Amino acid sequence: MKAWLKAFLLLDRDIESNSYRKEVTGRFVILLSFTIVFILMVGNYIYSNMPIFYVNSAMLLTLILVRFLPAKYNKYHAHFVLHFMALGILLVVYFNKGQEYTPIWSFLYMYLVMSLYGYEQGLKISITFLAILCSLLFYFTNSTVSMMEFIRFVMVSSFTLFFAYLAEMLISKSFEKLITTKAMLEKLTKTDSLTGLFNRRHFDDVLPQQMSVAKRSDELLALVVIDIDHFKKHNDSYGHPAGDLALVALADLLKEQMKRANDTVFRLGGEEFALLYQARCVESAWQLTEEMRLCVEKLHQCYDIADKITVSAGILVIDASANMSAERAYAVADELLYQAKDLGRNQVVMSVSKADECVLSVAS
């Protein structure tokens, strides 16, 4: 029972967004409403309060029917149930002429409305509900409800409304800060601080995911590993600040070239970068990387870097039929990079992984 309740109220999940609270509140509203209506129905039947018993029975039947609405209306279930319960409160007040009425249900309604709709819209809905409820109670003053009871209810409900609004406002703003902070921390853990590109940790997470997606969609996936040639010599000659400028310039160039939604650029560490993108064909994968290599040769003309730099690259084009792990894919692409280095640098070496075979092509 405890496990079911925790799962139904989504308490076994991590906080992902501010909408999480609304979804939890909605499920709580549904569960609470069924529980309250059932208990009230049984209680009124035991105490022979038949008019209210029939009202409770009709409410319970309506709540059950709501659960069988088409799936596209699921997101409105909690809203309907909450306002339906509010209507039930008003009906109980009307049939009992304001007597034997427990204000706690009205106060609970205000808190739930605030949580489900937010403090701004929730305030408007709560004021409307209280205005109707107070009008009903005022109608029965001097007959079944004393003026003092009415005044006390208005004062207490006003205080309750204020504190419900204040509590929801503070919770909502704190929740927004929590989600923002969590997003920032997640971004920091997967972003390289110098270039703003994704880091090696995120690369290790994304590569197997993209390989799986490409396999399911029967598409080619290009994995490119890029390394700046003679970068240590560049740092020794011009200093590490100049080397950082070169890294940032190269990162900006790669980001400009990789503009599609599924294109991803990583800095794996030091002067090593990686590209991950879907390719229309083997030739297009080659052409894109070759164009980048040529652009890097002219990078010093557009950016304030100390000297001309060049890059070597290894491309592994992964066919959907390839049976290869992410670790093996990276190892092959890295081997291709070192082949480009051995061929004299400023080269691109490509291999196509298809089933269990690799067809290698080399070009400068």
PyMOL commands that set and color helices and strands:
alter all, ss='L'
color gray80, all
select helices_A, chain A and resi 2-8+19-46+50-66+71-95+104-117+119-139+147-190+200-216+231-238+240-257+282-297+299-302+326-342
alter helices_A, ss='H'
color red, helices_A
select strands_A, chain A and resi 220-228+264-269+272-279+311-318+348-354+357-363
alter strands_A, ss='S'
color yellow, strands_A
deselect
rebuild
show_as cartoon
